[in-house]
């Protein structure tokens, strides 16, 4: 009957602003329910982690120059990292030295205004491993990686005999128009908010939450949020 069918397939929809942690939440659920990342996903996150690390340090260097200056003994290291297009094994020592620089650490304190991922320090501290040519990201690396979601991504997993479909959508304003076409069959909505970016995204998060509740599809169907 209809009830038993619903219990066999439960669809959840992940909503939240950009960088709220929706995709991270979906990745964690995959690991909790023993759904392994595919070789293609591991390769993709290997690139993402390296881009996160390099991009974050480049932003910190630029901010340091804006608010003051790079200490003379770090200038050559900073120049090489700033000019780098990709993270290479020889960059590991440069990253380590720069990360210990007091001026870079001062810039790190302003990370929320720079929109630098709060997980960047984790990658800096693991740079020797991440810079290897044969680097394969761990689950912890993947959880901390920041990758902007564009479009709609689905994650399937099973728990206690029930098949769950987790639908993850982009949280940026330009992505929100795509949501309306994804609610058919959804029984629950999980709204994600990032506590570590509360100051930066508080108003956009509360607005989006209210907007979601007010949409007519919530009044026409029985859903939980």
C-alpha positions in Angstrom: 0.0 0.0 0.0 1.0 3.7 -0.1 2.3 3.8 3.5 4.6 0.8 2.9 5.9 2.3 -0.3 6.8 5.6 1.5 8.7 3.6 4.2 10.8 2.0 1.5 11.8 5.2 -0.2 12.3 8.4 1.8 13.4 11.6 -0.1 15.0 14.5 1.8 15.8 17.9 0.4 18.9 19.9 1.6 18.4 23.7 1.7 20.6 26.5 2.9 22.6 29.5 1.7 25.9 29.1 -0.2 28.7 27.7 2.0 26.3 26.6 4.7 27.6 23.1 4.7 24.9 21.2 2.8 27.2 19.2 0.7 29.5 18.4 3.7 26.4 17.1 5.5 25.6 14.9 2.5 29.1 13.6 2.3 29.1 12.7 6.0 25.9 10.8 5.6 27.5 8.7 2.8 30.4 7.7 5.1 28.1 7.1 8.1 26.0 4.7 6.0 29.1 3.1 4.4 28.7 4.4 0.9 32.2 4.6 -0.4 33.5 7.5 -2.6 34.1 6.5 -6.1 37.6 6.8 -7.8 36.2 9.7 -9.8 35.0 11.5 -6.7 38.3 10.9 -4.9 40.2 12.4 -7.9 37.8 15.4 -8.0 38.3 16.1 -4.3 42.0 15.7 -4.6 41.9 18.7 -7.0 39.4 20.6 -4.9 41.5 20.2 -1.7 44.6 21.5 -3.5 42.6 24.4 -4.9 41.2 25.2 -1.5 44.7 25.3 0.1 46.4 27.3 -2.6 43.5 29.8 -3.0 43.2 30.4 0.7 46.9 31.1 1.1 46.9 33.4 -1.9 44.0 35.3 -0.5 45.8 35.6 2.9 48.9 36.9 1.2 46.9 39.5 -0.8 45.1 40.6 2.4 48.4 40.9 4.2 49.7 43.2 1.5 46.5 45.3 1.7 46.6 45.8 5.5 50.4 46.0 5.8 53.3 44.2 4.2 54.8 40.8 3.9 58.0 40.6 6.0 61.1 40.7 3.9 62.3 37.2 4.7 58.9 35.8 3.4 58.7 37.9 0.2 60.2 35.3 -2.1 58.0 32.5 -0.7 54.9 34.7 -1.0 55.7 35.7 -4.6 56.1 32.0 -5.7 52.8 31.0 -4.0 51.0 34.0 -5.4 52.1 33.2 -9.0 51.3 29.4 -8.7 48.5 28.1 -10.8 48.4 24.7 -9.2 49.8 23.2 -5.9 53.0 21.2 -6.5 55.2 19.1 -4.2 57.9 21.8 -4.0 55.3 24.2 -2.6 54.9 22.3 0.6 57.9 23.9 2.4 56.8 27.4 1.2 53.3 26.9 2.5 54.6 25.7 5.9 56.9 28.7 6.3 54.3 31.2 5.2 51.6 29.7 7.5 54.0 30.3 10.5 54.4 33.9 9.5 52.8 36.3 12.1 51.6 38.6 9.3 49.7 35.7 7.6 48.3 34.6 11.0 47.0 38.2 11.5 45.3 38.0 8.1 43.8 34.6 9.1 42.0 36.3 12.0 40.1 38.3 9.3 39.1 35.2 7.4 35.3 35.6 7.8 35.4 39.0 6.0 37.6 37.4 3.3 35.3 34.4 2.7 38.2 32.1 3.2 37.0 28.6 4.3 37.3 28.0 8.0 38.8 24.7 7.2 41.9 26.2 5.5 44.0 25.8 8.6 43.5 22.1 8.5 44.8 21.9 5.0 47.8 24.1 5.8 48.7 21.8 8.6 48.5 18.8 6.3 50.3 20.4 3.4 53.1 17.8 3.2 50.6 15.0 2.5 48.3 17.1 0.3 51.2 18.2 -2.0 52.2 14.7 -3.0 51.7 13.8 -6.6 49.8 10.6 -5.6 47.7 12.3 -2.9 44.4 10.6 -2.3 42.1 12.5 0.1 40.9 10.9 3.3 37.3 11.1 4.4 38.3 13.9 6.8 39.8 15.9 3.9 36.6 15.4 1.8 34.4 16.6 4.7 36.5 19.8 5.0 36.7 20.5 1.3 34.8 23.5 0.0 33.1 23.0 -3.4 30.4 25.3 -4.6 27.4 23.3 -5.6 25.8 24.2 -8.9 22.8 22.3 -10.1 21.3 19.4 -8.3 23.1 16.4 -6.8 21.6 13.2 -5.4 23.0 10.9 -2.8 21.5 7.4 -2.2 22.0 5.4 0.9 20.2 2.7 2.9 19.4 2.8 6.7 17.4 0.1 8.5 15.9 -1.2 5.3 14.8 2.2 4.1 16.2 3.8 0.9 17.0 7.4 1.4 17.5 9.9 -1.5 19.3 13.1 -0.4 18.9 15.9 -2.8 21.5 18.7 -2.6 21.1 21.9 -4.5 23.2 25.1 -4.9 22.6 27.7 -2.3 23.7 30.7 -4.3 20.9 33.1 -5.4 21.4 32.2 -9.1 20.7 28.5 -8.2 17.5 29.0 -6.2 15.1 29.1 -9.2 16.0 25.4 -9.8 14.6 24.3 -6.5 11.0 24.5 -7.6 11.4 21.6 -9.9 12.9 19.3 -7.3 10.2 19.1 -4.6 8.0 16.5 -6.1 8.1 13.4 -3.9 10.1 15.1 -1.1 8.8 14.2 2.3 11.3 16.3 4.4 13.4 19.3 4.1 16.6 19.7 6.1 17.6 23.4 6.3 21.4 23.9 7.0 23.0 27.0 8.6 26.7 27.6 9.2 27.3 28.8 12.8 30.9 29.8 12.0 29.7 32.2 9.3 26.7 33.6 11.3 27.9 37.2 11.2 28.4 37.1 7.4 25.3 35.3 6.4 22.8 35.8 9.2 20.3 37.9 7.3 20.5 35.9 4.0 20.0 32.7 6.0 16.9 33.9 7.9 15.5 35.4 4.8 15.9 32.1 2.9 14.4 30.1 5.7 11.3 32.3 5.7 11.1 32.2 2.0 11.2 28.4 2.0 8.4 28.1 4.6 6.2 30.5 2.7 6.3 28.7 -0.7 2.9 27.2 -1.6 4.2 23.7 -2.1 4.6 23.4 1.7 1.0 24.3 2.3 -0.3 21.9 -0.4 1.6 18.9 0.8 2.4 17.2 4.1 6.1 17.9 4.6 8.4 18.3 7.6 11.2 20.9 7.9 
